[in-house]
Amino acid sequence: MGIFKAYDIRGIYGTELTEDIFYKIARAYARFLGNPRKIAVARDCRKSSDSLFEAFAKGLNDLGVDVIDIGLASTPMSYFANGTLKPDGSVMITASHNTKEWNGCKLCRAGAVPISGATGIKDIERMVMENDLGEDSAVKGNIERVDISAAYAEHVRAFERMAKPLHIACDFANGMGIAESAAFCGSKLTYDGLYGEYDGDFPNHDANPLHVETLKDIQALIRANPGKYAFGAAFDGDADRVGFVDEKGDVIPMDFTTALIAENMLETAPGSVCFYDLRSTKMCEETIIAGGGKPMMSRVGHSFIKAQMRENDAIFAGELSGHYYFKANFTAESSSMATFALANIVSKSDKPLSELIAPLRKYVQSGRSIPRLRMPQPCWRRSRRSSRTISS
């Protein structure tokens, strides 16, 4: 089945992905984990997410597995729920940045450890295809509703170390960045928001900050109000990715954001490992070294990055797709933590963000791709050629 991808399960709702298929996936997932007792399940605001949640929960309950219903949440919030509530696994019902026709799910083991194609999704696919779904339990599982939104906001807010208040612009694209923004309330970071009402049809533009055309509205807002905003943040559909523009409305390359966030992280954890996307310019490596850290290149893909972070006790990793990973969030993404990290840096400087970025523009990306690495490599073990850069 084409819905079983390298990092998640995704398909067109109603044809490729139905409640019946989701019910089977839930049972196969539970079977794969091996007699789990409790699973945390969250969902985004897509129109099909509620009914898919009901199907998934029923699949778990029929096997005697209890469900912790997290309700409407961002993907980073689902990782937080996994890490704090201590279930045997977690599920985020979402199709991330895909358009409204899509839905799916991201699966984790306990401890917010992701399940990828190489570490379980293919096994789950096989069980679904072979109808190897186990026998119903004599005692059905139950559903317990748990709201973790306030706890997550407090968790993220502890990341704020701003020297002065800042005002930013946010484009939520009618998606789950709205939930992430609760962390800004009560902090020194205030915002004006675009498209801040949940709407699973994403009527204003696609929720994908990797596509420059989706940033036009936030760029226009900032440029129409010179001097008002320190920068802008644009979230994808499930808010595990975020793109940034500076105070002029110019797009910030995501490897520049990685370098700045790593610099901020190293202020309180000098000597720590920070990973950067192997497609980044050499500037990332140099900035991490200058900040007193140990730079290491990461493979592309969140399951690889999270495994490498755990193996090397890294505090942070950044990817050119706009994923920013924090040890503090159970080695998973947090778009609001990334926003605070950028705000921390800007608030401590007399220079605007565009001037803080200017010294990072040292190298030109060739546009060529480079092979994926089997293992992370410290900067001092790489050749000069491989350290240069390159976006795919």
N, C-alpha and C positions, 0 to 999 in steps of 0.2 A: 504493500500500500504506500502511495506516495506521500502520505501525511506524516510518516515517521522520518524526521530530519536528523541532521547531525547533532543538534543541540536542543531540540524541542520537538513537539508534535503540533503540526499546523495544517490547516486545510480550509477550503471554502465551506462555510456553514450551510447545512441543508443538503449538500451533495456529497462532498468528500468527507465531511465531518458531521455526524448526527448524534443525537442523544443516545441512540442504541450503540454506536461505536464508542462513544465516551463511557458508557456504562461498562463495556467490555474492557476498555483501557484501564478503568479504575480497578477492576478485578485483577487484571494482569499485573498492574503496578503493585497491588498488595501482595500478590503471589510472588512477585520478583523480590520484594523486600523480606518476605519470609515471616508470616504471622505478626504483622505490626499490630499494636494495640490502639494507637491514636495517630491520625494524620491531620495536619492543618491544611485547610483549603481556602484560598482567597480568589478573588475574581476582579477583572477590570469592568469598565462601564459599557462594554459592547452589548448590543441588544440581545444577543444570544447567550450571554454569560450566565444569567440566572438559571435558565433551563438546563444548560450544560452542567452547572454546579449541582442541580438536583439529581441529574443522571449519574454524575460522578459519586456524589455522596451515597446514593442508593447502591451503587456497585460496591462501595466500601462497606456500607452497613450490612448488606446481604451476606458478606463474609465475616460478620461479627466485629468489624473495625469501627471504632468511634471516630467521629469527624469533629474537629475544632473548626467551626465556621468563622473565618476571619472577616467575611463580608467584603465590601468594596475596598480595595487596597491597591497600592502600587506594588510592583515586583520587589523593590527593596524592602517594603514593609513585610512581604511574605517571607523573605529571608530572615528578617528580624524576628518574626513570629516563630520561625523554625528554631532560631538560636536561643530564644528566651523561654518559650513555652515547653521546650524539650519533647516534642512529638517524635514519632519514629520516622517521620518524613514530612514533606510539604509539597503542595501543588499550587501553582499559580495559573489560573485560567485566563489566557490572554493570547492575542496574536501580535503583541508588541506593536511595531510600527506599521504593520500591514493595514490595508484599507478595510472598510467596514464589513465587507463580505466574508472576511476571514475570522477564524478563532482557533484556539488550540490550548496547549498547556505546557508549562515548564515544570519538570519533576526534580525533586531533591530527596536525598537520604536525610537521616538525622544530621544535625550540625550544619545544615544548609549546603551540604556537599552535592553538587549537581550531578544528574544522571544524563549522560550524553549517548550518542549512537554507539560509541565504543565501550561504554560502561553500563549499558542496560537497556537503552531504547530499542535496540535490535532484538533483545530477548523478549521485551514486552510485545513488540510487533509479532514475533513468532508465536507467542501464546495467544494473541488475538486471532491471528490467521488460523491457528490449529484449534481454536476454541478450547484451549487448555486454561480454563478459568476457575477451576476449583468447585467445591460443593458448597451450597448455602449453609450457613451456620444455624444451629438450632436456636442460638441467642443472637438476635440482631444487634448491631451497633447503634449508638444514638448520635445525635447532633447537638453540640454545645456551642452557642454563639459567644464569641469572645472579641471584644473591641480593643485592639492594640494601638489605635491611632494616637492617643495621648501619650502613651509610653514611648512610642517610636519618635514622636515629635520631641519629647524631652531628651531622648537618647541622642538625637541629631543636634539639638540645641547645645548640648555640652561641648560640641565641636567648635562652637563660635569662640574666636579670640580676637574680635574686632577692636581696633583702637579708637574708632569713632563711628557714628552712625553712617549708613549708606542707604541710598535709594536706588533700586534697580527696576528694570522692566522684565516681565515674565510672559512668555507665550505658552499657555498650557494646552493649546490645540484641542480643548474640550476633553482631555484625557486625564490620566492619573497623576500628572504633575500637580493637579489641584490638591490631591491628598498630601503630596510631599511638601507643599507650601505651608502646611500647618506648623512646620518646624520653625518658620521664620517669625511667627507671632510671638511677641514677648521678647524678641531679640533686638539688636541694633540694626538689623536688616529689614527694611520695609520695601514694598514693591507696588507697582501698578501692573495689573494682570490683563492679558488679552485672552478671550475665549475661556473664561473661568467657570463655565457651567458644564457639567458632565453631559456629553452627548455622543453615544456610540456610533452615530452616523458620521462624526468628524466633518461637520458641514462647512467649516471655514477653510481648512486645508489639511493635507495629510499630516499625520503626527509623526514626522520623520525629519529631525533636524540635520541629518546627513545630506539631505537634498536642499541645496541652497535656495531654491525657489520657495520653500516653506518658511524661510526666514524673512521674507520681504516685508511682512506686516510689522514684525518687531523692529526691523531696521527703519521702517517708515516712522514708527512711533518715536524712536530715539532721535532720529534726524529732525523730526518736527518740533522737538523740545530740547534744543542744545543746552548742555550744562545741567540737565535735570537728573539724568540717570548715570550711575557709575559704570554699568554694563547691562547687558541683557542676557537672559537665560531662556532657552527654548527646549521643551521636554518632548520626548516621544510618547507613544500611546500608553505604555505601561510604566513610564518614568524610570526605567533602568538606564536610560541614556539622556544626555543633555548636551546641547550645543550652546556656545557663547558668542556674543558679539560685543565689541568694545563700546566706549562712550560715544563714538562717532557712528556707530552702527555697522562697522566693518567686521566681517566674520573672522573669528580667531581660529587658526588651525588647531586641530585637536591635540597634536603633539606639543604645541606651545602650552596648551592648558595642562597637559600631563606634567610638563616641566615646572610650571608655576605651582601646581598642587603639591608635587613632590617637594619643592622648596619649602612650602608652608609646613608640610608634615615633618620635615627634618628639623624644624626649629625646636620641636619638643622631643624628637627621637633621633638625635644625631648618631651617625654610624649605622643606621638601619638600611636594609635592602629595599629599593624601590624598582619595580619593573616598568619598562616602557616597551611599546609595540615595536617589533623588529622593523617595521616600515617607517619609523620615525627618523628625523634627521639626527645627526651626531650631537646636535644642540641638547637633546634630552640627556644623554650620557654626561655631557660636560656640566650641565646645570645641577644634576644630582651629585656629581663629584664636588662641585663648588659649594654645595650645601652641606657637605660632610657626610653624604650617603654613599651607598654601594649600588651602582647601577647594574641592572641585569636585563637582558632582552627577553621578551616573552613571545611565545607563539600566538598566533591569531586564534581567537575562540575562547569564550568565557570558561569552559570546563578546563582547558589547558592552563589558562592563566591562574585560576583559583588553586589548581593542584600545585603549580610552581610556587605560588605565594606561600602555601602551607609548607611545602618542602624546604623553603628557604627563610621562613619566618619573616616574610616581607610585610611592611606596613601599608604599602600602596602599590597600585598598578594602574596604568592608563592605556587605553586602546584608541586607535584612530577612528573607530566607529562611535566614540563618545561614551563608552563604558568606562566608569572610574570605580575602582575596587578598593575597599578599605578593610584592613584587618579589624578595625573597630566595629564594622558591621558584619561580623562573622565571615570575613574574607569574601565579601560580596559587594555588589554595586550599591551606591546611594547617591542619587542625583542632587539631593539637598545638601549632603555633606560636601560634595564637590562645589556647590554654589557657595557654601560658607567658606571653604578653603580659599576660593578666589577672592571673596569679600575680605577675608582676613588680610590677604596680601595688599589689596588696594587700599584698605583702611589705614594701613601703617605707612603709607607713602604719600608724599606731597605731589607725586606725579600721577597723571591719569593712566588708565590701563593701557592705552595705546602706546604710551611712552615706556611703560614697563615691559611691553612686548618687543619693542623695537630692537633691543640688543640681541634678541633671540633669532632674529632674521639673518643668520650667518651662512646658511647653506641652501642650495637649490636642490629640490627633489627632481630626480631624473624622469620619474614616471614609470620606471621599470619595476618589476616585482623581484623579490629575492626568495629563495627557497625557505620553507618553514624549517625551524630548528627542531631537532628531536629533544634537546635538553636546553635549559637556560644556560647562557654563557656569560661570565663576567666580562666587563669591557676590556680588561687587559689581555684576554685570550682571543680576541677577535682580530681579523686582519683589517688593515686600513680600508680596504674596499668595502667589506661587509658592514663597517660601522657607519657608512655614509648614509643610508637613507631610503627609503624609496616607497612611494605610495603605489598601491596596486590600482 
